[in-house]
């Protein structure tokens, strides 16, 4: 590695070195590496986004491929968060406030706080006064904070699509008190389609793009008398509400009937049955969210992703269609739900990976 500007010359190498220590849970080595990069003249924003964020993305990929356990994934994320904290107090990261005040928070129920933390640190480097509230911020507390700080804008982060109904409520509440909203994170779709649907003032695909957008424009004050929930007329059929409120009974019904529909389940251990119930609960949650957005594609993406995760963990993907069929049977009086479930089944039976033997 270069002794002058190692990050600028070898960002991939720096990320690889950080991965090597993060993946074995060596917190001290990870922090020392980040501080050494800064001591040698690396740009703090690049360390955040071209090194730490890249490694965190790999953490997620390795977990999905079953090469990291949940505990290892949590440990790696905690170490990356510690590295960000160390960077934030390094002399190279000290900046003067030259812009306005912005609140950065995760929507309620969103526990993936690192993407928002990265954004908060980048915005500080760009001259913003930042209030970083962390993960899982209840909307009433967020609004109270906005009232007390008179923030110029709020940036909301969500990685999990099932938090989008909650994100919608948060967006609307922030705008109702006159604060424009920037949103980001995987939950809003790769092209920000759900950000637009839910009425956010601006969407950014990543922290660097968010900082650039905020630097290059003034967010207009929202129309406080506009009721954005009216923009989702499909919710009037109550399908989302019914599915969301009856999720526990739906999961129980499917689990009870699944042994007959998928006989291999009869040999499951207690732990396997518990994980199956958790998987079905996630399916119901994504179904409800797809109903909220009236978007079949979200559900078909999720069910394909779930199939690949199951296969990586040694569970055959053909265990999923029977569960979807049982849900469709229980929800036969709800046409949108049945349509979405049928789309999921069709995807599973036509996707080359999930339909061709269900082997990794």
PyMOL commands that set and color helices and strands:
alter all, ss='L'
color gray80, all
select helices_A, chain A and resi 6-9+11-22+27-39+44-64+70-88+91-93+114-125+139-149+161-176+186-188+193-197+207-216+228-231+233-237+239-245+247-261+263-267+270-293+296-312+319-330+335-350+352-355
alter helices_A, ss='H'
color red, helices_A
select strands_A, chain A and resi 101-107+129-137+153-157+180-184+202-203
alter strands_A, ss='S'
color yellow, strands_A
deselect
rebuild
show_as cartoon
